Each structure stands twice: as C-alpha cells, then as structure tokens.
C-alpha cells in the first residue's frame, strides 16, 4: 500500500484535491481553517469576530502580567471563574469596537502629533529631552524597527481619539459640586447603644437533633473541595542552624575576643569643661597670659567644685556648652585627643583637672560621673556567642543545603526520604490542602495544614499550584524546590487525593454546634435591641435622657470616627428635620441603636475637599466614556455566541 502511494504521488495528490475542494465550496476557507484548528468565534462585533484563540492569548498575557507583578505569588484560580472570564471578554469586545469605529470613521494622526507624542515619552528622554540615541537604543533592545514602532504608536493614538475626548471634556456643574460638598461635610451628632451577641450566648443550648437538621439542610455549604494530604521538606533558617555541628570552645573564644565590644561596655566618664581659647597667631606672652587665666580658674573651681557650672557659664569660651554649665556628656576612650582623654580618665568623681592644652586652647575638666568597664565574661556570654556563631555558620550552610536539596529531590522523584536523610531534615505531613485555600482544622482534623506552624508556607499559592500540577498530583512525584523567600524553601509531594465530598457528621458536628450557637446569640441580641428601639420610638417625651447610650460624637461622611459603613449609612438615613431620632441596625456580631441628637450644616471650605472636583470629574469621565462605548456597541451590534457563553461558564476545555 505504502509502495503504491510512493510510486503514484501525483495520482494521490489529485485524489486528495478532489476530496478537499468540495469542502471549501460548502463551508468556505475561513470555516475550514476554523474546523481544522478547533478555533471558534466566541463574540461578534459588527462584521468582525473574536475567536477563542484570541481570548486564550489575552488570558495568558493577563496571567503573565499578574505573575510578574506579584513575583509569582498570584493565584491563577482568581481568574478561573465566570466573572473574570466575562470581564476579559468584555475588554476584548471594547477593544474591537474602538478599532472598528476608528477604521470606519477614518480617524488618523498627523506626523507632527506622532512626533510630539513619541518625544514626550519619559523612557525615550535624557535629562528631560528627547534623545535620538536613546530612542534607537530602546527600540533595538525591544527588537523593533522605527517604522514598526511608529506605526503602532500612530494606531494607538488614533484609537485614543475615539473615546479620549469624552473623558477629557467631562466636568461637573458648579451647583452639583456645591451640593455634593455640603452633603459630604454635613455633621450629625449621634450616640450609640450596642447589644453584643456574645453577651447573649450564655444559656443557649444546641441539641444533637438541631445539629443533624442543620447538617442535612446545608450539604452544599458543607461540601469540601478536592483536597490532598501531603508530605513536605522545609528548609529554612531553623533547619540550617540545626544542621551546624558542635562548635568547640576555641572557636567560640576567638569569636568573643574579636567581637568583645558587643559583650563588654567600656568605661566612660561624664564630664563638664571650661575652655579658655588661645587666639590664633598669639605671641608667647599672650599664650602665657591665657595659661595663667586658666590656672586661676582651676584654683577657683577646685576650691568650690559645686559651683563649677556657674563658673563655666561665666568664663568658658565654648559657646556651645557654656549655656549648659560646660556639660560635655559621656566620654569614652577614642572620642577625644589622647592627652585630653588621659586627663579625663585620671580624675575621680567631683575632681577638677589642671589646665590641659588642646587644639583650640586650655581645657579644665570636672568628672561628674564615672562608670567603670562592665559587661559579660566569656563564660557569661557563652550562650549568646554560640548562638551568633551558629547562625553565621548556618547562613553559609543554607546555600549548600539548598543546592543539594534541589539535586536530591530531582534524582529521587518518588520519595522525599533520601533528601531528608542526606540533609538531616524531617519529612513532615499535613492534610487539607485545596487548590484555592487551606481547609480549617474543624473541617479536616487536627493534622490540617492550616493549624500547623508551617501554614504560611503551605498556603502560599506557588505551593498549592505545584501540588495540583499533573506531575505531582497524578504522577505522585516530588515537586521542584519552591523558594518562598530568600531563607525559606520547600518541596512537596502528594500522599492522597480526596475528591470533593461532604464530611461525615461527626467530623463537623462541633463546627455546626458553634455556628448555631453564634446564630442564636445574634438573633437574641437583635430581638433585645429591637424591643428597646420600639420603646424609644414610642416615647412622647423627646427630652428624656436615654439609658446606656455612649458619648455623643459628631459624624460626617468625611469623618466617620471609625464607624462602619453600615452604621454611617444608617445615621445619614435618618430624617434631619426631627431630633432626637432613632434607628436600629443589625451588625455582624450584634445589634446597634443609633440616636440622632443634632444636625449641623456642612462647611465647604474643608481642606479634605481640595481634590474632590478633579476626582468627581474623573469619575464622570469614566461614566460618560462607558456610556459612549455602550452606544457604539449597540450601533455596531455585539453578540456573544453559544461557544462564548460556554467559555464564560467554564464548560469548554
């Protein structure tokens, strides 16, 4: 058969042509290529279409950008839902709409506008000016020719003319802006009374029948997703430190001596001084007179050391310290010239020195306080020294261990034991790791990854992504080494896959009991609050002082004083023309009653409103742009095909 084909190639080509040509005649070239490639139109925009291949490419680009911006920590599951898929398809439809409108309306950009736009790009400038050399360098690094780049920029600028002018010309009418400012700054004085659910939990009983009934009626809520039980090796600083062998005394003592200043506080003296300056270029007679003056001051200071500060204020020529009585503060060795230092350290507490010549004149010192050298001996500091040495050695070992771990898990893909034994690591286990999260301990048991000390590592999106990759999940092989941070690495493997299921009643009964108790406490708090609210609203004496309400506080939409949006909305939902007024609101953990005491008009010169006009203009621009886009889509005619609907729902592979 094959010999016949080889010897009659022309005949076979003719037969194939006869078979294929009718197919083109029936469904067209475009339809045939779509059939062969498996591509489908998922949306129609006027005469143009968006294919699944375009969508898939856009999705890959979107995911790549997310991964780059999050340094690999982005969870792809966040984009794997109907809302995210629809949003991406809508973006593609909007883009195609802009292109069609720009083409149909012949939008174009002049050469001058193109040059100005390119020259204004910061990445093409040097010192704020366009640089031709920089321009060519950037294009070369991107693999673009000037013609291609300028063509692309011209197209983008033309597209910008479709909707750009809409946003650029949006502005809010002055009266509307004034009213918004008044509304935002209106101040309401309120008091709150809260009913905490926890205060109503005592005495609430939940029977086994209640738990069983809730369990039977909430199967979907209890259903757990696919989850895996795993083994893993964790290489972190603690593991590297534990791998360091015993350190001998000689090494520790050597480190102690080299870093003694970290364990021993050197001696220091708190001193004051009087400075008598020698004039620059002074003759011998002047220098002698300066010394005699200093000696006279020494005698006065030594006669009455208690008045040294007063003497320094009057006589010292050091303007910086004279005002404070000559205080220099604490002086350690090495801070001053040697002869000055020797004079200071030769003093006893309260003793005044003889004149000591320094670079700028004669100094007279008095020792206010003396602290001798203090600190830890080697034996006293031994544990700290050993800990520091161990951590330094561990830092060097960590890099080597990481390299070996990578090699070992690759060479032994079906087990973590060889790597664990070679590196002295522990093979750890955990359960309850799902694609999108770590399941709670009350859902999967005490060995849940979420309850372990390593929950942060195991919950990292990169770890979960690796666990559900075909290599690890299906083939039961080790993952590669995953770098969580510069000093934390992990490798994982799947022990068991548990498909999505509703856990047995005994496993989740405590969880259900706790939830039912919380729900009933919440109901009790709300009932108590509503009863009090009814009594308050029925009062005829508006001047009556309410009980158990907190301190009155002024609240505005600009300054919510820490109140939740739910409470703020309730406060400003009360009528402003009648006070006091009451309203109740159910909170996540209880119930609150709001009492409105007073309403004060807003002040529009509030500094917080400074950027409001620009923000509102921007929001209005976005709204108007969206409206114009909707009109353009309606005019062109936009439809999402059945294949597009399936794609959004996630029913297509």
N, C-alpha and C positions, 0 to 999 in steps of 0.2 A: 504493500500500500504506500509506504513512505517513498519507496523507489519510484513508484508511478508519479507521485507528486513532484519529486525532484526532477524527473525527466520530462514532465509536462507542465512546467511552471506557467507558461503563457496561457495554456488552456485553463488552469486553475484560477489564474487572475481574472480571466473572462467570466468564469462561473461565479466567482465572488462578486464581481461588479454587477452581474445580472441580479444577484440576490440582494445586494445592498441598495441599488438605485431606487427600487420601489419604496423602500423605507423612507428615503429622503423625500420622495414625492408625496408620501402620505403625511409625515409629521414635520417636515422641514429640517433644515440643517441645525438650527438652534435647538429644536426639540430633541433631535437625535443626540447631539452632544450632551444635553442635559441628562438624557436617558442613560448614556454610557457612563457619565461621570457620577451619576447619582445626585447631582445638584438639583435644587428645586427653587422656584420663586416663592418667597415667603411673604412678600408685600409688593403691591403695585402702586406706583406713584405716577399718575398720568400715563404717558407712553413708556415710562421706564419701570424697571423692576429691581427688586433687591433679592439676591439669592442667598441660600443658606451658606454657601461658601463665603460670601462677603460677611455675613453675620458671624460665622465661626472665626474668621480672621480678626474681626473687630473685637470679639470676645477674648481671643488670645492676646491681642495688644492691650486690652483693658487689664487682664490678669497680670501681664508682664509689668505694666506700669505700677500696679498695686504692689507687686512683689518687690520691685526696685525701691519704691518709696518707703516701704516698711522693712527693708533689709531682710526679706524672706519670711517675715512673720505674718504676712497676710493669709487669712484662711480662705481658700477658694470656695468653700461651702457658702460663704456670704453672698457669692454671686450665683449660686446654684439654686435659684428659686424663681417662681413665675414673675414676681415683681421686678427683680433685677433684669431678667431676660426681656420683659416688656419695655423697661426703661431704655435698654440698649437698642432695641429695635426702633423705638420712637426716635432716638437720636439719629439713627441711620436714615429714617424717613425724613426727618427735618433737614438733614444734610442734603439728601437727594432733591428735596423741594427747593432749597436755596439754589442748587446748581441749575435746575430746570428753569426757575424764574430768571436767574441771571442770564441764561442762554437765550430764552425766549424774548427777553426784553433788551437783549444786546448790551448788557452792562459791560463797560470797559474802563480801563485805567490808562491815563496818558503816560508817556515816558517820563515826564517831569515828576508826576505823582509817584511813580515807581521809584525813581532815583531818590526822592525825598524820604520815602518810607524805608528804603534799604539803608540810607545814610543815617537814619535815626536809631538803628538797631544798636544797642549798647555793646553786644558781642563783636561788632564789626568796627568799634571805635578804639582809638588810643588817645588817652588824655582828653576825652570828650569830643574828639574829632574823628570823622570817618577816615579810615586808613585803607588804601587800596591793597597794600601788602597784607594787612590783617584779613581783609576780605578774601583774597586769594588763598591765604593760609587756611582759613576756616573751611572754605569750600573744598579745598584739596583733602583736608582731614576727613570730611564727610563723604568724599568720593563723588562730588557734584561738579558739573561744569557751570560757568556763569550763565550760560544760555538756559540750562535746565532750571537752575535756582531762580533766575529772574522770571522765567515762565510760570513757575509755581507760585511765586510771590504775586505776580500780576493776577493770577487766577484767584488767590486768596483775597486780595484787595477788591477784586470785582465782586466776589461773594459778600464781602463786608458791606458793600453798597446796597445789598438787598434789605437788610434789617438794621444796619448800623445807624442810619439817620433817625430811625424810630426812637432808639434809646437815647441818642444824643440830644434830641429835641424835647424830651419829656420833662415837664415841670409841673409842680403842684400849685394851684391857685392860692393866692395870699390868704383869703378868708378861710379856706380849708385848712391851711397850715396853722393859722392862728387858733382855730377851734381844736385842732389836734394838740397843740401845745397847752391850751387851757385844760383839756381833758387829762393829759399826762401829769400835769402838776397839781391838779385838784387834790386837796388834803382832807382826809377823813380821820377823825379821832374815834378809835374803837377800843373795846375791851373784849376779852375772850374768856369763855369758861369751857374747859375741856373735860371730857369723860374718856379716860384711858381704858382700853379693852382689858389690859392686864388687871385692872382693879376689879373686874367683874368675873375673873376666871375661877376664883375660889368657889368651891361647891358645885361646879359644873361636872356632871358625870356623863361619860360616853360608854354605852353598853356594847357588848360584843355584837349584838344584833344591829346596832347603829353602824358599827364598822363594816359588817358584812353587807348591809344595804348600800352603803356608800361605795364599797368595793365593786359590787355588782352593777351599780349605775354609772360608774366612771371608768370603764375599761379602757376607753381611748385615751383618757388623761393619764392613766397609769402605765400605758404601753411604753416599754423601754425600746430604744433603737438598737440596731446591731451594735454589739459591744465585744471587746476582746479582753481576755486575760493574757497578761504579758510577762515576759522576763526582760530584765534590762541590766546593763552595767553603767554605773555612773562614775565618771572620772572628774573630780573637782579638787579644790584646794585641800579639803579634808583627806581625800584619798591619797593625794600626793604626799601630804605631811605624814600620814600613817605608814607610807612606804619607806620613809627615811630610816636607815638602820641606826642602831645605838651610837651616840656621839661620845667620844672619850673626853676625859677631863682636860687633857692638854689642849684640845681644840676649843673647848669652852673657855678656858683661862686665857688663851690667846685672843679670842674674840672680846672677852671682858676688858683686857688691857687696851686693845685697840679702840674700844668704844666706852672707855671709863667715864667720860664726861656725861654719858647718858644715865649713869647709875650713881654718880657722885656729884653733889652740888658743891662747887668750890667756895672757899672763904670769900667774904665780902664785907665791906665797911661802908656805912652810911656817913657821909662827910658833908661839912659846910666849909666854905673858904672865904678869905678876903684876898682880893687881888690888888696889888699896887703896881701899876704899869710903868715900865721904863720907856720914856719917849723914844721914838725912832731916831736913830743917829745921835743919841745923847752922848755927851762928853763923860769922861771918867768922874768928874766932880758931880755931875747930875746923877749918874748911876749910883755914886756913893751916897748921895742925899736920899735917893729912893730907898736904898737898903736901910739907912738909918731910920727912915719913916716906918718901914716895915717892922724893924726891930722894936720901935717904940710901941707899935700897935700890938706886937706879940706880948710885951710886958703887961699892957692893959688887959688883953684877953686872958692871959694866964692868971692874972690877979683876980678876975671875976668871970670865969667861963660861962656862967649862967646868962650873961649879957652879951655873948658873942654875936647873936643875931642882930641885936640893936647896933652893935659896933659895925657889923658888916653892912647894914642898911646905910649908915652914915659915911663910912670910909671906903668901902670896896668900890673899885673902878670897873668891876664886871657888871655892866648894866643888866645883863640877863638874869643874874642871880641875886643881885643886891636887894631887889624888891622883896624877895622871899627870905631875907636874912642870910644869904650866902649859901643856900642849900644846893648841893650838887647831886644828892640822892645816893643810891647804892653804887659802889665802885668795885669791880672785880679786876683781878690781875690781867694785864694785857690791854686795858682800856686807856691808860694814860702813859706818858713817857716814864721810863724806868725810875729816874731819880724822884719824881713826884710820887710814883707808886710805892717806892721804898719808904718814903717819909710817912705816907698814909698808913701803911701796914706796920709801921713801927710805933704807932700810937696806941694807947689804952683808951677805953671808953671815957669821954669827957676831957681828954687831954688835948692841949693845943701845941702844934708843932712850931719849930723855929722857922724863919723865912726860908722858902725853898725856891730857887730860881728856875723859872720855866721859860718857854719860848716867848712869852709876852710880858713877863715881869716876875715879881715875887709873890708867892702864894703862902698864905697862912692857913693851915688846916686845923679843923677840930673834928674828932671822931665822935659822932652822935650814938651810933650803934655798931656792934661788931658781931658778925656771925661766923663762927669757925666752919671749916670744911665739914660737910655732913653728907651722908649717903649710905649706900649698901656695900658691904664687903662682897667678895666673890661668892662666899657661901650663902649670904643673904639674898643675892641677886641671881643665884644659880638657876632657879626655875624659869625666870624671865629670859636669862641668857640662852638657856637651852631651847626655849620656845622660839626665840628670834632666829637662832642658828638653824633650827629645824625648818622654819618657814622659808629661809633663804635657800637651803638645800632643796626643799620641795619645789620651789619655783624652777630650779634647774631641771629637776626630775620630771616635772609635769610635761614639758615639751617632748622629752624622750618617751614618756609613757603614752602620750597622745599618738605619736608616730607608730609605736609598737601596737597600740590598740587598733589603729586603722588596718595595719597589716594582718593582725591575728584574726579579726572578725571576717576579713576577706578570705584568708586562707582556710578558715574553718566555718563555712557559711551556714552550717546546720546546727551549730551549738555555740553558746557563749562560754561554756566551761573552760576550754583551752585558754582563752584570753583572760578569764578570771584567775585561773591558776598561775599563769605566767606573770601577771601584774599584781597579784595579791588583792584582787578586787572581789567583792561579794556579788553573786548573782541574786538580784532582788526580784520580787514578784509583786504584781498588783492586778486588780480587776477593775472592770467598769470603765474602760476607755472607749468612748464612742467617737464617731467621725467628727462631731461638732462640739463635744464637751467631755468633761469627766463627770460620770454619774455620781450622785450623792451616796454616802455610806448607807443611809437608810433605804436606799433602792437596791443596792447590790451586796451589802455586807461589810464587815469590819476591814476587809483587805482592799477596800476601794482605793483607787489611786488618789481620789480627791481628799482622802483622810490621811495620806502618808506625808512624811516630811518632804518628799520629792514632788508634791502636787504641782508646784510651779513649773518644774521641768517637764513632767509628763503631760501637763495641759498645754504646753507650747504647740502651736499649730503645726510646726515642722515635724514634731514627734508624731502627732496624730495622723498627719498626711503620710508619713513613712509607714506607720502601722497598717494603713488601709491601702497601701500600694500593692499591686499584684505580686511582686516579688516576696514581700513579707507576709501578706495575708493568705495568699493562695499557695505559694511555693514553700511557705514556712522557713524562709531564710532570714539570716540576720540582716538588719538594716545597715546602711553605712554609718559612720560616726557622724553624729549631728552636733554641731557646735552651737550651744545655746548662748554662750557668752565666752569671752576670751579665756576664762578659767573654769568653764563647765562644759563637759561633753558627755554625750550619752549614745548608746547603741541599744536597739530594742529588737525583740522577736515576739511573734505571736505564739502563745501556747494553745489557746482555744478561742474559737469564734462562737458567740452565742447570738443566733438570729433575733430579730425584733420579737418581743414577747411581752405578755402581761405577767409580772412576777406573781408568785403564789401569795395568797392572803397572809399567811404567817410572816412572810418576809416584809410586808409593808403595813402590817396592822398598827404598829407603833406610830408610823408616819401618818396614817389616816386618823388615828385617835388624836394626835397632836393637832392636826389640821381642823378636825371637827370641834375640838375644844376652843381653838382660836376663833373659829367662825361663830360659835355660840356666844363667846365672850364679846365679840364685836357686835352681835345682834343685841345683847343685853345692854351694852354701852349706848348703842344708838336708841334703843327704846327708852332708856333713862333720860337721855338728852332730849328726845322729842317730847317727853312728858313735861320736863322743865320748860322747854320752849313754848309749849301750848299754854302753860300757866302765865308765862311772861307776856305773851301776846294778848292774853285775856285781861291783863291788868288795866284798870281805868286811871290809876294814879301815875302819870308819866314822871313825876318827880321822885318816885320811890327808888331807893338805892338798891340795886340788885346784889344778891349774895354770891359769894365765891367767884366773882369775876376778877380778872387780873388788873394790872395797872393800865390806865388809859395811855394809848400810844398813837401818834399821828402816822398815817399810812398814805402813801401816794403810789401811783403806778410807776413812778421813777424810783421811789424808795419804799420797798416792800417790808423793810425792817426784818427780813429773814422769814417772812411768812410764805407758805407755799402758794403756787398759782391758783390752786383751788380755793384757798381762803381769800386771796386778793380779789378773785372774780366774784366771790360771794359778797364781799364787803362793798364793791362798787356796783353790785346788782341791786343793792337796797335803794329805795327812793330817797333823794336828797332833801325833799321838802318836808319830811316829818322825822323828828327825833324825840326821844330815842326810838330806834327801830331794831328789830331782832331778826336773825336768820340762823338756820342750822345747816350744818354740812357734815356729811359722813367722811371721815378721814381713814387712811389705810389702817391705822391702829386705834380707832376710836371714833369719837364724835365731838364736834365743837359747836358752841353757840356764840354768834357774833352780836355784840351790842354796838350800834352806831350812836355816838353821842353828839357829834358835831360835824359840819361840813364847811370847809374853808376854800374859797376860790383859789385857783392856781395863780402862780406868779410866772409870767412868760419870760422874764429875764434870767431864768435859772441857767447857770453855766452848763448844766448837763444837757441842755438842748442845743448846744453850739453846733454840733454836726448833724442835727436832725434833718434840716432841709435837704442836704445832699443825700442822706440815706433814703429819705422818702422819695426823692427824685429817681434814685437808682431803682428802688422797688417798683415805682410806677413805670419806669422804662422797661423793666423785666416783664411786667404785666402786659404793657402795650405791645411789646415785641412778641409775646406769646399769642396775643390776640391776632396780630397780623399774620403770624405763622399759621394759625388755625384757619384764617380766611384763605390764605394761599393754598393750603392743603385741600380745603373744600373746593376751591376753584379747579385745581388740577385733578382732584379725585384720588383719594387714598383708600386702598382696601388691603386688609391682611388676609392672605389665602388660608385655606384649611390647614395646609402644611405649616404656615406661620403660627396658627393657633395651637397646633400640636407642639410646635417648638417651644412656644411660651409656656405651655403646661408641663413641658418636660417629658412628653410622650414619645419624642423622637430620640433615637440614639445619637 
